[in-house]
C-alpha cells in the first residue's frame, strides 16, 4: 500500500477533510510512524481555527500520538523499526540554539510543534523528528498511551517540578481532561490531594481517582476550604477560567504556588500583598519534552494512572473533535486507525 488516509484542515476555521495522500518517506533525522491511536486535545483548535502564529495549510492536527516506527531516516541513532513510540506536543529540538545548549529543550528556537508546524497524528502514518520520540511501555495500549503524552505529561511533569513533597497539600483545580489525570498523579505521588470542581455530583469521581478532599467551587469558598485543610503548597490550575484561578489564590499556604496549565483569554487578578506576605507565587508550566513524556508513561505504568477515554475511528474525527470541544467528553477522546 502506497497511500494513506489523513484528516486535514486546508484553511483557518475550515472543515476537517478525510483525504488520501502518498505515504511519505522519512528524511535525515526523522522516522515514519504507523499511527495506532491519536488523542484529541483542546489545543488542536489552534490548527483547526488557525490561531497559532504562522501556521501553514493544509495541515494534519494531532499531538497525542501512539504508534510503531516502520521506517527510519538517515542519521537516526537509537531508534529502530518495530519500536512502539509516542509523540506529544513538543515536536523535537535542534540541539544547537542557545536554549538547547543550556538544556532548555522545550524553548528551542527551532520551535517544532506536532500537528501545528508539521503534520500530526490524525493519519495512518506520520513523520516525526527523532528527538520527539518517547518509548512506549509494553504494558500500555496505544489508546492508553496517547493522552499521556500530552495531558499526562503536562500534569505529571508540572507536579514533579512543583517543589511539593509527600504529605504536602496539593489542590487540582478542574476535573476534566487534564484534571482527572492531575488528581491521580498527585495522589500517587503521596500528596494530600484536594480536587476542586463545580458541583457536588463530581465528588464520587474525585474520590475514586484518589482525592482525599473535595471542594465544590459552586457552593463552597475555595480559598477558605484550602486554608482549613492546611493551605495548599500547590494549586494546579487545569481549567481555562481566570476567575476560578484567582479565587483559589487565597488558599495557598506559605511559599505556596499557583501553577497555570490552562490558558484563559482573560488576565488573572492577583493581590500583590498576598504574594508578598506569604512568599507565594504564580507560575506557568510547559508540558515537557520527549524524555518527560517517557517518564510519564513509565510512572503511569508503575502506579496505575490511566486516562478515561472515548474512542472513535479516524474517519469520525470531525465528530470526535466536536465532542471534545463541547466539554462533554469523559474525559479524553482518542482516534484509532484500525477500523478498516
N, C-alpha and C positions, 0 to 999 in steps of 0.2 A: 504494500500500500504506500503510495507516494503523496497522498493528500490527507489532510486532517481538517477537523471542524474547529472553528473558533467562534466565540461570541464577541463581536467588536462594536465599538462606537465610532462613527465616522465624522461626527461634528459635536461641538459643545451642546449639551442638552438634547442630543439626538437619541433615537431609539436604539436598543440593542438589536444587532443583526447576526443571525446564525449563518455563517458562510463557510465555504471550503477554501483552503489555501494549500500550497505546496508545503510539505514538511521541510522545515529549514535545517541547514547544516550548521553545526557549531563552529564559530571562528576561534582564533587563538585565545586561550584563557577562559574558554566557555564550555559548557556542557549542554547537551539536549536532554530534557526530562520528559518521560512519558507520564503525563499527569494522571493521577488516580483520583484525587479529590482536591477541591479548592474552596475554602470558606469565603463567604461574602461578608465584607466589612463595611461599616458606615463610611469609611474613608474611600471606598470605591466610588462614592459620589463625586469625588474630586475629578475622576476621569469622566464619569457619566455627564456631569454638569459643566465640565471644562473650567473649573475654578482654580486648578493648580497652574501656577505661572509657567508659560512656555510649553504647555503640553501640545503634542503633535498628533494628528489623526491620519488614518484610522488607528485606534489603539484598543488592545485587548486588556481589560482590567484583571484584577485578582492578585493578591499578595498573601494568601494563606494556602500555599501550595504544598501538596504532598505527592510524591511520585517516585519513579525509578529512573536512574541515569541510563540512557540507552545509546548515547554516543558522546565521545569525549574529544574536544578540540585540541589542536597542537599546544604544547607548553603547559598543559594542566598537570599538576603534581598532586598526588594524594587522593585522587578520586578516580574510580573505575566504573565501567559498565556493570549494571546489576545492583549497584548500591541504592538503598532507599534513602531519599533525601527530602528535606523541606526547604522552602524559600519563603521568607517573610517580607515585611515592608522594606527593610534595608536591602537594596539590590546589589550590593558589592562596593568595594572601595579600591582606590588606585594604589595605595601603599607608599606614595612618594610626595604628596602635598604636605603642607606644614601640619595640618591636623592629624593626618595619618602618621607622620613621623613622631608626633607626640603621643601616639596611641589612642587618639580620639577618632577612631574609625567611623563612628556614627556621624561625625561632622565633616567627612571627606568632601573636598571642594568639587570632586567629580560629580557627586550628588545623584547617584542612581537610586531610583525608587521603583520597585517591582510593580508592574501594571500601570505605571504612570510615565516614567521616562523610557521604558521599554515594555514590550508585550508580556502580560502576566498569564495567570493560570486558568482563565475561562477558556480552556482549549484542550485538545487531546495531547498536544506537545507544546513545550516552550523552551526557549534558550535562556540560560542563566549564567552569570559570571561565577567562576569557581569560588570566589571569596564570599558569595552569598549563600553557600550551601551549609545546611545543618544535617547531620546524620540522624536518621530516624531509628529509635529503638525497635527491635522486632516485636516487642510486646504491644506496641501501639498500632492500631489500624490507621490507614490513610485518613479516614473520616475523623478519627480521634485526634490525629496529629495536626491537621490543617489549622484549626482555630488556635492551637497552642503556639504557633509561630508568629502570631500577631497579638490577639487579645491575651494569650497566655504569657508570652514573653514580656509584654508591657506591664502586666501586674506583678509577675514574679520578679522581674529584674528591678522594678522600682522598689519593691518591698525589701529585697535583699541588700539594696544600696541605701535604704532609708535611714540607717542608724539605729533602728529599733532592735531591741534584744528580746529573747524569750521572756514571757510574762509581762512585757510592756503592753499597754492598751493601744491597739491598732483598730481604727474605725474605717470601714469601707463604705463610702457614700455612693449609693446606687446598687441595684441588684439585677442589672441587665447583662448584656453580652460580656462585658469586661468584669463587672462587679461580682457576678456569681463565681467567676474564677478567682477574683481577688479574695473573697471570703474563704474559699477553700485553701488557697496558698497561705493566707495569714494564719489560719487555724493549724495547718500542718507545720508551719514554721515555729509554732509554740507561742504565738502572740495571744493575748487576751482579746479576742476578736469581737468587734461590735459591727453589726450590719445596720445600715441606715437606708430606709426606703419609704415610699409613700404607701400607707395603708396597712392595716393590721393583718390583712389576708396574706401578706408576704412573709410573715414571721415563721410559719412552719417550714417553708423552704429554706429560709436563712438558718434556722436551727439544724435542718437536715444537712446543710452544706458545712456546718461546723461552727457557726456563730455562737458565742457564749451569751451575748446580749443582743437585743433588737430594739431599735428606736424607730417609731412611726413618725416620720417628719411631718405628717399631716395633722396629727393631734398632740404631739409632744414637742417640747422645747429641746431641739437637738443639742445646743451648746450646754444647757443645764444638765441634761441627762449624761453627757460625756463627762462633765465635771463630777457628777455623782458617782461614776464608776472609777474615778481617779484621775481624769484628764487624759487626753489622747497624746501619746508620743507621736503618732502619725495619723492623719486623716488622708486616706487615699481616695481622691475625688475622681470617680469613673464616669460621672454624669457630665452633661454638657449644659448645665444650668448654673450660671454665675451666682444667682441669688441663693441657691442651695449651698454652694461652696462657701459664700460669705457667712451664711447662717451657722456653719459648723466651726468657723474660726474661733469663736469664743469657748469652744470645748477643748482646745489644745492645752495640754499641760505645760509646765516649764520646759523650755527647749523643744517644744512640740513643733511639728512641721506639717503644713498642708501640701500634699504632693498632687499636682494637677495633671491628670491624664486626659480628661475630656477637654474639648476646645470650644467653649461657648463664644458666640459672636460679641456679646456684651462684656464689659470690663468687670472685674471683681472689685468689691468695696472692702477695703482693708483699713482697720484702725492702726495708725502708727503707734499709738500709746499701747495697744495690745501687743504689738510686735516687740516694742522696746521693753515693756515691763516684764515680759517673761522670756526674753530672748527667743521669741517664736519666729517662724519664717514661712515663706511661701515659695515653693519651687516647682518647676515643671520637670517632666521626665519623658525622654525619648524611649521608644520601645527597646531597641537593642540590636546588636549585630548578630551574625550567624552563630557565633560561639555562644552568645547569650541564649539564642533560640535552642541550641543543642543542650545547654544546661537546663533550660526549662523543660524540655522533653524528658531528660533523664530524671529530674526531680519528680515530674508528674508520674512517670513510670514507677518510681520507688514509693511514692506517697499515695497513689491512687487518685490524684486530681484529674478530673475529666470535664470537658465541656459538655453541656447539654445541647444537643443538635437536632435540627430538622434537615432532612436530606432530600435533594431534588436532582434530577438528571440534568446534564448540561443544556439540553435543548429547552429547558424551562427556566433558564437563567433570568429572564425578564420578570417572570412571576416570583421567583425566589428573591430577587433584588427588592421588589416592591414590598414583599413580606418583611424583609429586614428593615427597610426604610420606614415602614408603618409603626415600628416599635412593638409589634405583636408576636415577633418570633420568640421561641423558647429554646435556647437563647442565642445560639449561633446557627446560621443557615449555611449548609455545605452542598456544593455541586459535585456530582460524580460523573465520570466519563465512561462507566462500564454498562451503559444502558442498551448498547446495541450488540 
